[in-house]
Amino acid sequence: MKTYLVTGGAGFIGSNYVLYLLERYPQVKVINVDVLTYAGNLENLKSIEGDPRHFFVQADICDRAAVQKLFQDHDVDYLVNFAAESHVDRSILDPQVFVQTNVSGTLNLLQCAKEAWQIGEDEYKPGVKFLQVSTDEVYGSLGAEGFFTEQTPLDPHSPYSASKASADLLTKAFYDTYRLPINITRCSNNYGPFQFPEKLIPLMLNNALQHRELPVYGDGLQIRDWLYVEDHCQAVELVLRDGAVGEVYNIGGHNERTNLEIVGQIIAYLRQEADSAVGEHLIRHVIDRKGHDRRYGIDPTKISEALGWSPQTAFEQGIRKTIKWYLDNHDWVEHVTSGSYRDYYQRLYEGR
């Protein structure tokens, strides 16, 4: 039985990864650590309540004593770090909290893992690994052509992406300096169930259903590569188990779309399946984000050739699945938008 320490496991991608593990591997134990900021939601994990393989701990990855205790109480094989402040707009308003969580928190995890796993000079327990989950935003912006590869120089343009690049470099340094077994994955834009509605797809979907304005930055022609979250989870698991130690792997969906195209597809689906009154008249172009990258595009050749991974979900299929999930899970959306999801932890763990 493998024991996973998953940080940020009540967030969007982290919770999907926890569900992915427990659905596919009967013989795993998952220690799920989340501080439960605004984006942490235990309702994401409702389907595994009572599963004896899942242990939730509310803790801050910056808290050295708390992280050390997790390693002391559990024989951890893998640490997968999803924990991060991730919203670019919030990083522009308050960079400090992004540095605290994304940089200092990652450093604390690295130090605690090294301390727990080291058995000699540059020698660690067999089979252990630290996986840092990162983003293509650390590479900066692309022109009209070309793709990010693992050799693309880091060139972050926002406080968020700068904090993630810093965390990546610290992770790499722990391999280069101490030989700590690590991997780094850098993914494109994820979408799917449980995404907090400050992000593009759930924000536009929720606003459209309420006939509210759909705010689009600038001309809306910024291009992103979209990756269905379950495909990302599969890639992370492959890298964790089979990736060469010390290597970086880019994870992309081969699904480049402009923001306007995304909004248009949401409107078209809703008009057909849910509300014919939803229309493009709701779109409002607003002042562009500071330092807004124009285009991201990932070349996933390395992970494809080395580990046999490729995205299984075409965007047209994934976006329909995603929208349908939000339409079918109105209570989840209502709890998040009203803020009542915050009471779930108290009801579940404190008996209120």
Backbone torsions as a table, in degrees:
resi	resn	phi	psi	omega
1	MET	NA	128.3	177.2
2	LYS	-92.9	140.5	177.9
3	THR	-109.7	121.9	179.8
4	TYR	-103.8	133.4	166.8
5	LEU	-104.1	108.2	-176.6
6	VAL	-108.3	116.2	178.4
7	THR	-95.3	145.1	-175.7
8	GLY	71.8	28.0	-173.1
9	GLY	-79.8	3.4	172.3
10	ALA	-107.6	3.0	176.8
11	GLY	-86.3	-172.7	-174.8
12	PHE	-60.7	-66.1	-175.6
13	ILE	-72.5	-39.8	-178.6
14	GLY	-59.7	-43.6	-179.7
15	SER	-68.3	-38.1	175.6
16	ASN	-62.2	-37.0	179.1
17	TYR	-67.8	-42.9	177.9
18	VAL	-60.0	-45.5	178.3
19	LEU	-62.9	-39.9	178.7
20	TYR	-59.9	-46.3	180.0
21	LEU	-60.5	-50.3	-173.2
22	LEU	-71.7	-25.9	177.3
23	GLU	-75.7	-28.4	-171.3
24	ARG	-106.4	-20.7	-175.0
25	TYR	-126.2	103.2	179.6
26	PRO	-62.7	-33.0	-174.4
27	GLN	-100.9	62.9	172.8
28	VAL	-134.5	158.3	173.5
29	LYS	-128.0	128.1	-176.4
30	VAL	-117.1	116.8	171.7
31	ILE	-94.7	109.6	-172.9
32	ASN	-102.1	114.3	-175.1
33	VAL	-114.4	125.2	178.2
34	ASP	-150.8	137.6	179.1
35	VAL	-80.3	-12.3	180.0
36	LEU	61.2	58.1	166.1
37	THR	-70.3	-171.4	-177.8
38	TYR	-56.2	-29.5	-175.1
39	ALA	-91.1	-4.1	176.7
40	GLY	-90.0	126.6	-172.8
41	ASN	-139.6	109.8	-178.6
42	LEU	-69.9	-15.6	175.2
43	GLU	-64.8	-21.1	174.9
44	ASN	-60.4	-25.8	-173.0
45	LEU	-107.4	17.3	-175.2
46	LYS	-58.1	-34.1	-175.7
47	SER	-69.5	-14.5	180.0
48	ILE	-114.1	16.5	174.5
49	GLU	-57.0	131.5	178.8
50	GLY	85.8	-5.0	177.9
51	ASP	-69.4	119.6	-175.7
52	PRO	-67.8	-10.4	178.6
53	ARG	-86.0	-8.3	-174.4
54	HIS	-114.2	125.2	179.6
55	PHE	-123.9	117.0	178.7
56	PHE	-97.0	135.2	176.6
57	VAL	-130.8	123.2	174.7
58	GLN	-83.8	112.6	-178.1
59	ALA	-158.4	156.8	179.3
60	ASP	-96.1	130.3	180.0
61	ILE	-66.0	-13.1	176.2
62	CYS	-82.9	-11.1	-176.8
63	ASP	-85.8	103.1	-174.2
64	ARG	-61.9	-43.8	-178.2
65	ALA	-63.9	-40.0	-179.1
66	ALA	-65.7	-42.7	-179.9
67	VAL	-69.2	-40.7	177.1
68	GLN	-58.7	-40.0	-179.8
69	LYS	-63.9	-36.1	177.9
70	LEU	-61.4	-41.7	177.9
71	PHE	-69.7	-33.4	179.1
72	GLN	-71.1	-36.5	-176.0
73	ASP	-84.2	-19.5	-175.2
74	HIS	-135.0	141.2	178.3
75	ASP	-84.5	83.3	-170.9
76	VAL	-76.8	128.4	174.7
77	ASP	-93.9	-42.6	-175.6
78	TYR	-128.7	137.7	168.3
79	LEU	-115.8	121.9	179.6
80	VAL	-115.9	114.3	-171.9
81	ASN	-98.7	95.7	171.4
82	PHE	-93.4	-13.6	-172.2
83	ALA	-63.8	123.8	179.8
84	ALA	-170.2	147.0	161.0
85	GLU	-77.7	128.9	-167.2
86	SER	-129.5	-0.6	-175.0
87	HIS	-93.3	118.4	-173.7
88	VAL	-59.1	-44.7	-178.7
89	ASP	-59.2	-41.6	179.0
90	ARG	-65.8	-33.9	179.6
91	SER	-67.5	-30.6	177.9
92	ILE	-69.6	-35.7	-179.1
93	LEU	-79.3	-34.0	-175.0
94	ASP	-145.9	79.2	-177.1
95	PRO	-64.1	-28.0	-171.5
96	GLN	-59.4	-43.9	-177.3
97	VAL	-65.9	-28.4	178.0
98	PHE	-71.4	-39.3	176.3
99	VAL	-66.3	-41.3	-178.2
100	GLN	-61.2	-51.8	-176.7
101	THR	-76.9	-51.1	-169.6
102	ASN	-76.5	-31.1	-179.0
103	VAL	-99.5	-61.0	-178.2
104	SER	-63.9	-38.0	179.1
105	GLY	-64.8	-43.1	177.9
106	THR	-63.7	-41.8	177.9
107	LEU	-59.9	-41.9	179.6
108	ASN	-63.1	-41.8	177.9
109	LEU	-62.6	-42.8	179.0
110	LEU	-61.7	-44.4	-179.0
111	GLN	-64.5	-42.3	-178.9
112	CYS	-68.8	-38.6	177.4
113	ALA	-64.4	-44.5	178.4
114	LYS	-59.3	-45.6	-179.1
115	GLU	-62.8	-40.4	-175.9
116	ALA	-77.6	-33.1	-170.9
117	TRP	-97.2	-19.6	-172.6
118	GLN	-71.9	132.2	178.8
119	ILE	-121.2	-2.0	178.6
120	GLY	-175.8	-179.1	178.4
121	GLU	-62.2	115.9	-178.8
122	ASP	56.6	29.2	-178.0
123	GLU	-131.2	136.6	-174.7
124	TYR	-132.2	162.7	177.2
125	LYS	-52.4	143.6	-179.9
126	PRO	-62.7	138.3	170.6
127	GLY	82.8	2.0	-178.8
128	VAL	-87.6	154.8	177.9
129	LYS	-159.5	146.3	174.7
130	PHE	-110.2	123.6	179.5
131	LEU	-116.9	119.5	178.0
132	GLN	-95.0	116.7	179.6
133	VAL	-89.3	116.8	-174.9
134	SER	-121.9	-159.5	-169.8
135	THR	-142.0	153.1	175.4
136	ASP	-68.5	-13.4	-179.2
137	GLU	-65.3	-17.8	178.4
138	VAL	-66.6	-19.4	-178.7
139	TYR	-83.3	-13.2	-179.0
140	GLY	92.2	-138.3	-173.5
141	SER	-122.3	145.3	176.6
142	LEU	-100.7	158.3	169.0
143	GLY	-80.6	-160.3	-176.4
144	ALA	-68.5	-23.5	-176.9
145	GLU	-126.1	166.4	176.5
146	GLY	89.8	169.2	-177.1
147	PHE	-141.3	156.8	172.9
148	PHE	-73.3	131.6	168.6
149	THR	-115.9	174.2	179.2
150	GLU	-65.1	-16.5	179.1
151	GLN	-94.0	-4.0	178.5
152	THR	-62.3	129.2	179.3
153	PRO	-61.3	145.8	176.9
154	LEU	-72.9	133.1	-177.6
155	ASP	-150.6	61.9	-174.7
156	PRO	-69.3	148.3	-175.0
157	HIS	-118.8	-6.9	178.5
158	SER	-124.2	160.3	174.4
159	PRO	-57.4	-36.3	177.0
160	TYR	-60.4	-55.2	-175.9
161	SER	-66.8	-31.0	176.4
162	ALA	-66.0	-38.0	179.2
163	SER	-68.9	-36.3	178.0
164	LYS	-70.7	-38.0	176.3
165	ALA	-62.8	-39.7	178.0
166	SER	-62.1	-42.7	178.6
167	ALA	-64.0	-39.9	177.0
168	ASP	-60.2	-44.2	-178.1
169	LEU	-67.2	-36.4	175.0
170	LEU	-64.4	-41.7	178.7
171	THR	-62.1	-45.8	176.8
172	LYS	-60.3	-40.2	-179.3
173	ALA	-63.9	-34.6	178.9
174	PHE	-69.3	-26.7	172.6
175	TYR	-76.9	-48.6	-176.4
176	ASP	-64.9	-37.4	-175.0
177	THR	-88.4	-46.5	-172.5
178	TYR	-110.6	-4.5	-176.3
179	ARG	63.1	24.5	174.9
180	LEU	-59.9	130.1	-178.6
181	PRO	-69.1	114.1	-176.5
182	ILE	-135.7	160.5	160.6
183	ASN	-137.5	156.5	173.1
184	ILE	-125.5	130.3	174.0
185	THR	-114.3	141.6	178.4
186	ARG	-126.9	115.2	-172.4
187	CYS	-109.7	162.0	173.2
188	SER	-85.6	-174.4	-176.4
189	ASN	-60.9	122.7	177.0
190	ASN	-87.9	151.2	171.6
191	TYR	-147.2	158.8	-178.5
192	GLY	145.9	-166.1	-178.4
193	PRO	-63.9	151.3	171.4
194	PHE	73.9	15.7	179.7
195	GLN	-80.7	133.2	-176.8
196	PHE	-65.3	137.7	-169.8
197	PRO	-77.2	27.0	167.1
198	GLU	-91.9	-15.0	-178.7
199	LYS	-86.4	161.3	-165.2
200	LEU	-53.6	-57.6	-171.8
201	ILE	-64.6	-53.2	179.8
202	PRO	-67.1	-30.1	177.6
203	LEU	-64.3	-49.7	-179.4
204	MET	-64.9	-40.3	179.7
205	LEU	-62.4	-48.0	-178.1
206	ASN	-65.9	-43.3	178.8
207	ASN	-63.0	-42.7	-178.0
208	ALA	-62.2	-42.0	-179.7
209	LEU	-64.1	-26.2	178.2
210	GLN	-97.6	7.6	-179.4
211	HIS	56.0	37.6	175.3
212	ARG	-98.7	165.1	-179.2
213	GLU	-60.4	146.7	176.2
214	LEU	-107.3	97.2	-174.8
215	PRO	-76.2	120.5	-179.0
216	VAL	-116.2	125.1	-178.9
217	TYR	-66.3	132.0	173.7
218	GLY	55.3	-134.6	-179.6
219	ASP	-84.5	-5.5	178.1
220	GLY	76.5	9.3	-176.4
221	LEU	-97.3	12.7	172.9
222	GLN	-64.0	138.7	-174.6
223	ILE	-109.8	132.7	175.5
224	ARG	-128.0	152.2	175.3
225	ASP	-97.0	119.7	-172.1
226	TRP	-100.7	135.7	-174.5
227	LEU	-129.4	121.9	178.3
228	TYR	-66.4	135.1	-167.8
229	VAL	-60.6	-34.1	179.5
230	GLU	-67.5	-35.2	174.9
231	ASP	-63.4	-38.8	177.2
232	HIS	-63.2	-44.8	180.0
233	CYS	-58.9	-42.1	178.8
234	GLN	-62.5	-41.1	-179.4
235	ALA	-66.0	-43.2	178.4
236	VAL	-59.1	-43.4	-179.4
237	GLU	-64.9	-39.0	177.2
238	LEU	-63.4	-44.9	179.5
239	VAL	-63.7	-43.0	-178.5
240	LEU	-60.5	-44.1	-175.4
241	ARG	-84.8	-34.9	-170.5
242	ASP	-124.3	-7.4	-178.9
243	GLY	-66.1	144.0	177.2
244	ALA	-66.5	132.0	-176.8
245	VAL	-58.1	135.7	177.4
246	GLY	89.3	-5.0	-173.1
247	GLU	-92.9	154.5	172.9
248	VAL	-103.2	138.8	177.5
249	TYR	-129.3	125.3	173.8
250	ASN	-84.5	138.7	-178.8
251	ILE	-124.3	111.0	-177.3
252	GLY	-129.8	160.0	-173.2
253	GLY	-102.5	-3.0	-174.7
254	HIS	53.8	38.8	-177.4
255	ASN	-134.2	69.5	179.8
256	GLU	-80.2	130.3	178.7
257	ARG	-144.4	148.7	170.4
258	THR	-77.2	158.8	177.0
259	ASN	-59.8	-37.7	179.1
260	LEU	-64.3	-37.1	177.1
261	GLU	-62.8	-41.2	179.0
262	ILE	-61.0	-48.8	-179.4
263	VAL	-61.4	-40.9	179.2
264	GLY	-61.7	-39.8	179.7
265	GLN	-68.7	-36.4	176.8
266	ILE	-63.1	-46.7	179.6
267	ILE	-60.6	-46.1	-177.7
268	ALA	-61.0	-43.6	-179.8
269	TYR	-63.7	-47.3	-177.7
270	LEU	-63.9	-38.3	178.9
271	ARG	-62.0	-37.6	-177.2
272	GLN	-79.4	-39.3	-168.7
273	GLU	-107.6	-18.7	-170.6
274	ALA	-134.8	-43.0	-170.5
275	ASP	-156.7	104.6	-176.1
276	SER	-69.1	-12.9	-178.9
277	ALA	-81.9	-11.6	177.5
278	VAL	-70.6	132.3	-178.4
279	GLY	-153.1	173.2	-177.7
280	GLU	-67.7	-12.3	176.9
281	HIS	-62.7	-17.0	179.9
282	LEU	-78.8	-17.6	-177.4
283	ILE	-68.2	132.5	175.5
284	ARG	-129.9	120.2	176.7
285	HIS	-80.2	127.0	-177.5
286	VAL	-117.6	168.4	-178.9
287	ILE	-55.8	134.1	-175.1
288	ASP	-65.3	151.6	176.8
289	ARG	-64.2	143.1	175.4
290	LYS	-61.7	134.2	177.0
291	GLY	63.5	27.7	-173.8
292	HIS	-69.9	119.1	177.1
293	ASP	-67.6	140.5	-174.4
294	ARG	-81.0	-42.5	-175.7
295	ARG	-148.9	138.1	168.9
296	TYR	-119.3	142.0	173.7
297	GLY	-156.7	128.8	-174.3
298	ILE	-107.0	138.0	170.3
299	ASP	-98.1	107.7	-177.8
300	PRO	-93.4	25.0	-175.6
301	THR	-57.5	-40.6	-175.2
302	LYS	-61.9	-50.3	-178.5
303	ILE	-69.2	-29.9	178.1
304	SER	-67.7	-47.6	-177.2
305	GLU	-75.3	-38.0	-175.4
306	ALA	-80.4	-35.7	-172.4
307	LEU	-122.5	-2.4	177.4
308	GLY	75.0	20.1	-178.7
309	TRP	-90.7	141.9	167.5
310	SER	-150.2	150.6	-179.6
311	PRO	-64.6	136.5	-176.9
312	GLN	-97.2	-12.0	-171.6
313	THR	-113.3	108.7	173.9
314	ALA	-64.7	149.5	-174.1
315	PHE	-60.3	-40.4	-178.5
316	GLU	-60.7	-37.0	176.6
317	GLN	-73.0	-45.2	-176.0
318	GLY	-66.0	-39.9	-177.9
319	ILE	-68.4	-36.0	177.2
320	ARG	-67.7	-42.5	176.8
321	LYS	-60.3	-41.4	-177.8
322	THR	-66.5	-49.0	-180.0
323	ILE	-61.9	-42.5	178.7
324	LYS	-61.0	-39.3	178.9
325	TRP	-60.7	-45.2	-179.6
326	TYR	-66.0	-37.8	177.8
327	LEU	-66.8	-35.7	-178.5
328	ASP	-81.6	-12.8	-177.1
329	ASN	-121.7	54.7	-177.7
330	HIS	-60.5	-37.0	-178.8
331	ASP	-61.4	-41.7	178.4
332	TRP	-60.7	-46.5	-179.7
333	VAL	-61.7	-44.0	-178.6
334	GLU	-64.4	-41.0	179.6
335	HIS	-63.8	-38.6	179.5
336	VAL	-70.4	-47.3	-176.5
337	THR	-69.0	-30.1	178.5
338	SER	-84.6	-18.8	-177.7
339	GLY	90.5	-1.9	-176.8
340	SER	-69.8	-16.9	177.9
341	TYR	-60.0	-22.9	180.0
342	ARG	-65.9	-24.3	-179.4
343	ASP	-78.4	-12.5	-173.1
344	TYR	-64.5	-39.4	179.4
345	TYR	-60.3	-45.7	-179.0
346	GLN	-63.1	-41.9	-179.8
347	ARG	-65.0	-37.9	-173.8
348	LEU	-80.1	-41.8	-170.6
349	TYR	-109.1	-13.6	-178.7
350	GLU	-119.5	6.5	173.0
351	GLY	68.0	24.5	-178.3
352	ARG	-92.3	NA	NA
